[in-house]
Amino acid sequence: MITDITSPANPVLKSLKALADKKGRREQGLFLAEGLRVCTEALATGQVPRTLIFAADAEGHPLTQALIAATEARRGTVIRSTRDLLHRLTGKDNPGAVAAAYAIPDTGLHNIDRSSAALWVVAENLKDPGNLGTMLRTCDATGAGGVILLDNSCDPFSLEAVRASMGGVFTRRIAQASGTDFLAWLRAGPGELVGAALDGHTVDYRAHRFAAPTFLFMGNEQSGLPPAYAAACDALVKLPMKGTADSLNVAVATAVLLYAALAQIEPL
């Protein structure tokens, strides 16, 4: 059954709005995604909204109808509302036709099957959710398995990260762990840990021979890979800097390395 809600004071709307904060996501076990295409891609992976809210003027769209049917079939909540309330909910000036709340998945390392992909990204103390979302999007584009977030990295289920991932949050694996736990897990099976660094015993990334499975280890946006983590790597690679800049954006560097590794592991 579809419920009509047009007041921002409605408790269901307030509950969805609370998902903008990490505390709200943690308490409800849900995160928010927006956009008809993204929610449709999530549905294609078998992920159905717990709560779906759509603008009344988009109700007749076949993709909206498919989302409504799937949500109702799983006994989820379906809300018909307005573009203005979707704007209030997502903060976008030009809100999409739909937004939806999804269950936050288990992000334990035990859910990572290293044999399922040739490439994985490991990020240490990553702070910018936009960078994280872009990394997930690039993982999707290159067929990498996903991102393993270490230590005090940002929340992968924030609206900013989900938005920047362009659906990657649904198609890629996400794990969260301490550095100690990750290194113990990594050494318990196959896989080469390749760190991105400017200092130490680094080689040009084009000279390194990547082999599956490779775990690309990216450091914090400002400080890079800490020495202790760099020492734990099987190899260190660097991207040559020809201009005055001393580093690249971490999401850009990740994209360069993923495509370089992909070209070696799966040559065209």
N, C-alpha and C positions, 0 to 999 in steps of 0.2 A: 504494500500500500504506500502511495506517495503522500507525503505530508507537505503542506504549504506553510512556509515560514517567510515572513517579510520583515520581522522586527529583529534588530541586532541584540535586543535584550532577551531573546529566546534562550533558554538554558542549553539547548542542543548547539546553537550557534556559538554560545560562550565556551562550551566544551571544545568545539573545533578550533576556536580562536586560541585557546590555551595551548594547542599543539605547536604554536609558534615559539614557545619557550621549552627549553630542555626539561625543566621540572614537569611541565604538563605532559610531555611525551613520555617521560619516565613513569609518571603516575598512571597514565592511561594505557601505556604499552602500544601507543599508536603514533604514526607520523602522517603528515599531510603532503599530498602531491596535487598538482594542478595541471590542467590542460587536457583537452579531449584526446590528443594524440598520445600523450604520455600514459594516461589512464587506460587507453585502449591497448597500448603495448604491454602494460602490466597485466591486463586481462589475458593477453595472448600467452603469457608465461604462467597462467593459472592463478594469478593473484587477484583476488576479488575484494572490492572495498568493504570495510565494515560499515562505513557511512559514505553515501554519495550525495553530493549537493550539485544541482545543475540550474542554469538560468532557464527560465520558462521559455524564452525565445529559441532555445536550442533543443527543446524536448522532441521535436520531430526528426532530428538528425538520426540516421540509422545507427551511428556509433554510440550516441547517447542512449538510444533504445536498447542496444546490446548491453551497455553498462547497467542500465536500470534492471533489465531482466536478470542479469547475473547476480546483482546485489540482492534482489528480492528472493532469488532461488536459494541464496545462502542465509536468508533471514536477516539481511542487513537493513540499515535504515536508509531510506531514499527521501531526499528533500528537494522540493521545487522552490526556487527562490528568485532573486533578481541579480542583475549584473552589479548593482551597487553593493549588495551584501557580499558578493564574491570578491569585490574590490576590498571591502573591509576585512574579509577573511584572509586574503593572500597578500594584500598590500600592493598589488599591481595596479597601475593606472589604467591599463587595458586588460582587464581580467579575462581569463579563458572561459569557455562555456561550462566547464565542470571543475570540481575539486573533490578529492576523496581522501578518507582516512584509511590507512592500511596498518595491519599488525606489524610491529617491529620484529624482524626475524632474529633468531639466535645468531649471535656473532662470535661464537666460540671457535677457536682454532680447529676443533674436532670436526667442524663442518667444511673444512677446506680439503678437497681431494686434489692433491698436487698433480696427480696423473691426468686430471681432466683438462689441463691447459698447459701449453708450452711456456707461457709467460705469466708472471705475477708481479704486482707492484707492492712494495713494502714502504710505508711512509712513517717516518719518525717525527713525533711532535709537530705534525702538520697543523697549522692554525687557521688557515683561510678556507672556509667552506666552499667558496667559489673554485679555488684550486682543486679541492678534493672532488667536487662534482665534475670538473673538466677531466680529471684523471680517470674517473669512472667512465666518462663518455669515451675517452680515448681507448681505455681497456676494451670497451664494447667494439669499437671500430677495428681494433687490431686482433680481436679474439683472445685477448688476455683474460685470465680467469677472474681477476678482481683485485681488490686492494686490501692489504693487511695493515691496520693502523696500530702503531705502537705508542705506548706511554700516554702523554697528555695531548693527543691529537683531537681535532674538532669533531663534533657530532656529525656522523654521515647522514643522519636523518633530519637535520635541520632543513627548513624550507629552502634556504639558499643553496645548500649542497644538492638537494633533490632536484631543484630547478636547473642548476648548472649541469647535472648529470644527463639531462635530456633522456631520461628513461634508463640510464645505466644502473641506477640504484636497484632496478628490478631485474636486470639481465645479468649482472655480475655478482660474484660473491664478495661479501664484506666481513672481515674479521677484526676484532679488537683484542689486544693482548699487551702484556708488559714485554719489554725487550728481552728479559731473561727467559720468559716462557716461550717466546717466539723462537729464540735461538735453540733452545732445547728441543722444541718441536721440529725445527728445520733439520737438525743433525740426526734426527731419528729416521730419516728417509732420504731419498735422492733429491738433489737440487743444488744448484750453484748460486751463491749469494754474491751479486755484483753490485758494488756500491758506486754511487756517483759522487765524485770528490774532485777538488782542484789541487789538494795537497797530498803528500805521501807518495807511495809507489804506484802512481797512476799511469795508464796508457791511454792513448787516443781511442775513443770508443769504436772507431772504424777498424782498429787493429785487433780488437778483442774478438775471440771466437766464441760466440754464444751457443749454448747447447741446452736442450730441454731436459728438465724444467729449469728455467732461470728466474730468480727472484731479484728484481731490480730494487735496490735499496736507496731511497731518496731521503735526504735530510730536511730539516726545518728550513722555511723560506729565508730566514735571515742568517742563521748560524751554520747551516749545512749539516753534514753528517758528523756527529761527535767522534772524537778519536777512538774511544772504546769500541764503538760500533764499526768504525772503519777497519779497525784491527781484526774484527771478527769476520770480515768479508773474505771470500775466496779470491776476489779480484776487485780492483778499483779502476774506474774509467773516468775520463774527463771529456768535455766538449771544448774544442779550441775556441778561444775568445779573441777575435781579431780587432775589435774596436776598443773603446774606452770602458765599456761595461765590464764588471768583474764576475758577473754571473747572469744566468737566465732565470726567468720565472720557473718555478719548480714544475708546474704543469706542462709548460713548453718543453723543458728538458726531458720530462718523462715521455712525452710524445715522440721526441727525436729518438730516444733510446729504444722505445718499444718498436718503432718502425725499423730501426737498424737491426735489432735482434730478430724481428719477424722476417726480414729479408734474408737472413742467414739460415734461420731454422726452417722456414717454409719458402724457399726461393720460387719466384714466379716462373 
